[in-house]
Amino acid sequence: MKNQKIMLLSVVVFIVFMSCSKGKDDHAAVKGKGDDCSDVHWSHHPGEDGPENWAGLCSGFSDCGGTAQSPIDIKVAEVKADQQLAAPEFSYGSSQVAIVNNGHTVQFNVSGDHSVVLDGKTYRLLQFHYHAASEHTIDGKQYPLEVHFVHKHSDDDFAVLGVFFEEGDEYPLFTNYLDSFPKSEGEHKSSDLIELADLFPANKSYYNYKGSLTTPPCSEVVNWYVLHTPVTASAQQLKRFAEILDNNFRPVLPLNGRTVRSFTE
Ligand SMILES: [Zn+2]
């Protein structure tokens, strides 16, 4: 079971957001828990292939029915302040990006080595991608947009940093690239260098809990770090991005006794 899980996870991070509708050859190496789920279609929208039915679509998606799933609603009054937690230590540089619309999200694949130290462990940045509206909610409040920076320490230890967006000043990355975002499946490569650290708010206070990938196979291998402080994008930018992403958020799941801890800087 564990070996199979590790095999799955060694490839899943590269394909987890890729479209179900692509040819079989693209996913020939993907094996789930006994089943190849790579051609199984799933959707963010209610229905037979919607979030409420993901666990039953393929045996490799069974974690989607687990008890430590993401996203969650973070109830601030129940969050535990924890002095043991520390600020993330970023070793981010500049990166060229490939902007991919894979049918489930718009994802920026980065190049080069960029990492963050969290809980004493080094996690390497793989990609970042967007959900509209937000997946996590704060006391029931859903933000218009949430970005996930996906980092890996080992096959069963990922750290995803989530940052909310609220309406305000333009977000520079969108000012420069929103016109280039593929509106349907496709890829836009840019030779520009993006300063990755600029994509975060100045204040790095966060909520932390143990959860899962928010798309199939929903593996419960993620240390979540959801930043308290949103960044801003203009109303026009949020509207255009929401049209492209088409409600690609998973509804919140029960906490099931997990603790949400908070670091405040
Ligand atoms: Zn995500």
Residues whose N, C-alpha, C, O or C-beta is under 5 A from the ligand:
A	BS01	ZN	H148
